[in-house]
Amino acid sequence: MFFLLALIVLVACVLYFYFLGLWFLALIPLIFLIWWFAYVAIKTPISFSKFELSKYSLHIAWVIVLLAIFWILSFLNINFPSSLLYMLVWNFLFWILSYFFNYDDGKKIFQFWYYLILLLFVFIWLFVFNWSELNSFIVMLLSLQLWFIWFLKFILWIFVDIEDTFLYTLFVSWLLLFCVLIVSWFSSLSAWLSLISVILTWLYLGLRWFVQKKPVNHGRISVRRILAWERVTNKTFFSNEFLSKMYDFVVDMPQIFRYIIEILNVLVVVILFVSFVANWSNMSWVNHLFYWIVISFFVGNVLLLKRIEYTSFFQNLFLFFVIHFAVYVSLFSYFESNIKSIVLWSVVWNIITSLWLFVLPEKYKDFFDHKDYWYWIVASIMSFLVNVFLLLKSWLAGELVFFLLLLYVGIESMLVFYGIKHISNRFQDNS
């Protein structure tokens, strides 16, 4: 993490001075980088049997090479985006060569910098293109990415050994490209957000289906079992080798690709919130309906991902805040400037969600673990604080506001106290 932060600061300094036309001042952080590289190299013990160096030293050395290439291209009057494109292609070529020469460190370094430059390339063009041009640009970039990875996995594989993780890269790249194409096909924001939510739901259902269809090794069937008409097959038995491989593909998926799959679900609802908050005064009832449809799919998708253990801390916590935030946005959209009605219904909503913790049906309790219940309580407390702020801004009489705050604080304190006690008892009994 320290290396990543230092690298971000370095790149930011270089770009800052470069765009000011004072490129020579970028030598200051570069000198610091060279000094840091030398310090790490000296302080790291070298084993001549294994040639072990710090894992950061090679990254720093490659940063120096890339910066040198960047300045050479700038000297040749090649603009910044084109320079990034050249470095992207060169990283890919070095990445291929590292497989031919079985250079394990190079495989990791060139792959890391290939994706980092790719992200930087997209980030730069965010400020250059308009929406339609940016969409076409991302489609082109993802298509190029698919071609690169396909070449590595299915062409280069003929000559050298290639890791199976590239299959996951192909899968995620196809998914991203398909989502971007949907955005380009539909001009309505509500339409393509709803369609992407439905597609993600079908994807998560498919992943869960493969996880449920765990292969079962029945072994040899005895004659006695056959004569007794015992059922030989099992509904979870894979008669198809492809299905068995798909099960392994889903279960063995690396964590980074699981994060990407769940981030897509989060990204859809974040775009929805931003667009709704920016245009909430002009939203029709149809758009409001799409708004809640997308949120409903988001909640369902999170629960599906939890069933196959594809969720992380971020999405589990985000789930409860999304639900509360969606309610507040709807209240502000419906009541507009009527703050008293907003306060009334937001307090009612906060109390209902706090009580729902105790009356949640037993069949739904398996969706949540111990941490999820704590996220539930934290989200309720945050909703309580928002309601207190709204109550203070409600323009009611000062004494009435004071007494209402005392009543509300007392009720919410009791609900939080018994909620914590309920969670402790529930998971203590289960343990």
Secondary structure, DSSP 8 states (H G I E B T S, - for coil): -HHHHHHHHHHHHHHHHHHTT-GGGGHHHHHHHHHHHHHHHHHS---TTT----HHHHHHHHHHHHHHHHHHHHHTT--HHHHHHHHHHHHHHHHHHHHHTT-HHHHHHHHHHHHHHHHHHHHHHTTTS-HHHHHHHHHHHHHHHHHHHHIIIIIGGGTS---THHHHHHHHHHHHHHHHHHHHH---HHHHHHHHHHHHHHHHHHHHHHHHS---------HHHHHTT-----TT---SHHHHHHHHHHHT--HHHHHHHHHHHHHHHHHHHHHHHHTGGG--HHHHHHHHHHHHHHHHHHHHHHHTT---HHHHHHHHHHHHHHHHHHHHHHHTT-HHHHHHHHHHHHHHHHHHHHH--HHHHTT--HHHHHHHHHHHHHHHHHHHHHHHTS---HHHHHHHHHHHHHHHHHHHHHHHHHHHHHHHHH-
